[in-house]
Amino acid sequence: MKTPLAALLVITLAVSGCSSVRQSRMNPMNWFGGSRQEAAPTLGQTSDTIDNRALVASVASLSIEPTSSGALIRAEALMPSAGWWDAELVPENFGRPEGGVLTFRFVAAAPREPVPGTSERARTIVAAYPMTQAQLDTTSQVVVTGETNSRRASR
């Protein structure tokens, strides 16, 4: 009778410690918090190629979802009309974080003929960028920049 009681006590103590792991930095789901809106910063050089796509008007949301090989940065923008295409998160500074901050431009190609009067859902575009574990190790904040605002998610 003493052995099952001792085992039950050990299991109870072990499971009660799990609540602190759920809220710790060791849990990958807690690596980045929710995003917050900021004023649009000045942008640096992204690469040596010329990109004629326009910055999105404003970044509506930003989330960072953990994956088995790192994380996936996902951003949404609400456009003035439907038909915007080729959306992409373009990393600045050649994809290297500066001071732990990895910054992206959210760009998209304009439609040839805008479609006025469409629903908000039809005007929403999404872009994603995969981060490797090596990039995660050197990044403490992710910033996605649009024309009028930016969103920041931090650890």
C-alpha positions as CSV (number, residue, x, y, z in Angstrom):
1,M,0.0,0.0,0.0
2,K,2.9,2.4,0.7
3,T,4.4,1.9,-2.9
4,P,1.2,3.0,-4.8
5,L,0.7,5.9,-2.4
6,A,4.3,7.1,-2.8
7,A,4.1,6.8,-6.6
8,L,0.8,8.8,-6.6
9,L,2.5,11.5,-4.5
10,V,5.5,11.7,-6.9
11,I,3.3,11.9,-10.0
12,T,1.1,14.6,-8.4
13,L,4.2,16.7,-7.6
14,A,5.6,16.2,-11.1
15,V,2.4,17.2,-12.8
16,S,1.9,20.3,-10.6
17,G,5.3,21.6,-11.9
18,C,4.0,21.5,-15.5
19,S,2.0,24.7,-15.0
20,S,5.2,26.7,-14.6
21,V,6.7,25.2,-17.8
22,R,3.5,26.3,-19.7
23,Q,4.3,29.9,-18.9
24,S,8.1,29.7,-19.1
25,R,10.5,30.7,-21.9
26,M,11.2,27.0,-22.5
27,N,7.8,26.5,-24.1
28,P,8.0,27.3,-27.8
29,M,4.4,28.6,-27.8
30,N,5.7,31.5,-25.6
31,W,8.6,32.5,-27.8
32,F,6.8,35.5,-29.3
33,G,3.9,37.3,-27.9
34,G,1.1,39.1,-29.7
35,S,1.9,41.9,-32.1
36,R,1.5,45.6,-31.4
37,Q,1.1,48.5,-33.9
38,E,3.7,51.2,-34.3
39,A,4.5,54.1,-36.6
40,A,6.2,53.2,-39.8
41,P,10.1,53.4,-39.4
42,T,12.5,54.4,-42.1
43,L,13.6,51.4,-44.1
44,G,17.0,50.2,-45.0
45,Q,18.4,48.3,-47.9
46,T,16.9,44.8,-48.5
47,S,19.0,43.4,-51.3
48,D,20.9,44.4,-54.4
49,T,17.9,43.8,-56.7
50,I,15.3,46.4,-57.6
51,D,11.8,45.5,-56.4
52,N,8.9,47.6,-58.0
53,R,6.2,46.2,-55.7
54,A,4.6,48.7,-53.4
55,L,4.5,48.6,-49.6
56,V,1.1,47.5,-48.3
57,A,-1.0,50.4,-46.9
58,S,-1.0,49.0,-43.4
59,V,-0.2,45.8,-41.7
60,A,-3.4,44.5,-40.0
61,S,-1.9,41.5,-38.0
62,L,1.3,39.7,-37.3
63,S,1.8,36.3,-35.8
64,I,4.7,34.0,-35.3
65,E,3.9,30.3,-35.2
66,P,6.5,27.7,-34.1
67,T,7.4,24.9,-36.5
68,S,9.5,21.8,-36.2
69,S,12.4,23.6,-37.9
70,G,12.0,27.1,-36.5
71,A,9.1,29.4,-36.9
72,L,6.7,30.9,-39.5
73,I,6.1,34.6,-39.6
74,R,2.6,35.4,-40.9
75,A,1.3,38.9,-41.7
76,E,-2.0,40.1,-43.0
77,A,-2.8,43.5,-44.7
78,L,-6.1,45.1,-45.7
79,M,-5.7,46.5,-49.2
80,P,-7.8,49.4,-50.8
81,S,-9.2,47.1,-53.5
82,A,-9.2,43.4,-54.5
83,G,-6.7,42.0,-57.0
84,W,-3.4,42.7,-55.2
85,W,-1.0,39.8,-55.8
86,D,2.6,38.5,-55.3
87,A,2.6,39.5,-51.6
88,E,5.9,38.9,-49.8
89,L,7.7,39.6,-46.6
90,V,11.1,40.9,-47.8
91,P,13.8,40.8,-45.1
92,E,15.8,44.0,-44.6
93,N,19.6,44.0,-44.0
94,F,19.9,40.9,-46.1
95,G,18.0,38.9,-43.6
96,R,20.4,39.5,-40.6
97,P,18.9,40.8,-37.4
98,E,20.3,44.2,-36.1
99,G,20.5,44.2,-32.3
100,G,18.2,41.2,-32.2
101,V,15.5,42.9,-34.4
102,L,14.6,41.2,-37.7
103,T,12.8,43.7,-39.9
104,F,10.6,42.9,-43.0
105,R,8.9,45.0,-45.7
106,F,5.4,43.8,-46.6
107,V,5.1,44.3,-50.3
108,A,2.6,43.4,-53.0
109,A,2.0,44.0,-56.7
110,A,-0.9,46.3,-57.6
111,P,-3.7,45.0,-59.7
112,R,-3.9,46.1,-63.3
113,E,-7.5,47.0,-62.9
114,P,-8.7,47.6,-59.3
115,V,-12.0,45.9,-58.3
116,P,-14.0,48.5,-56.2
117,G,-16.7,47.7,-53.7
118,T,-15.5,44.2,-52.7
119,S,-15.7,42.7,-49.2
120,E,-13.0,43.1,-46.6
121,R,-12.2,39.4,-46.9
122,A,-11.5,39.8,-50.6
123,R,-9.2,42.7,-50.0
124,T,-7.1,40.9,-47.3
125,I,-3.7,39.5,-48.4
126,V,-1.4,37.3,-46.5
127,A,2.3,36.7,-46.7
128,A,4.5,34.3,-44.7
129,Y,8.3,33.9,-44.2
130,P,9.9,30.8,-42.7
131,M,12.6,31.4,-40.1
132,T,15.2,28.8,-39.3
133,Q,16.3,27.8,-35.8
134,A,19.6,29.7,-36.4
135,Q,17.7,32.9,-37.2
136,L,15.5,32.4,-34.1
137,D,18.5,32.0,-31.9
138,T,19.7,35.5,-32.8
139,T,16.3,37.2,-33.0
140,S,14.4,38.7,-30.1
141,Q,11.9,40.9,-32.0
142,V,10.3,40.7,-35.5
143,V,9.0,43.9,-37.2
144,V,6.8,43.9,-40.3
145,T,6.6,47.3,-42.0
146,G,3.9,48.7,-44.2
147,E,3.5,52.2,-45.7
148,T,1.7,53.8,-42.7
149,N,2.4,51.5,-39.8
150,S,4.4,48.5,-38.6
151,R,3.7,45.6,-36.3
152,R,6.2,44.2,-33.8
153,A,6.2,40.8,-32.0
154,S,8.8,40.2,-29.3
155,R,9.9,37.3,-27.2
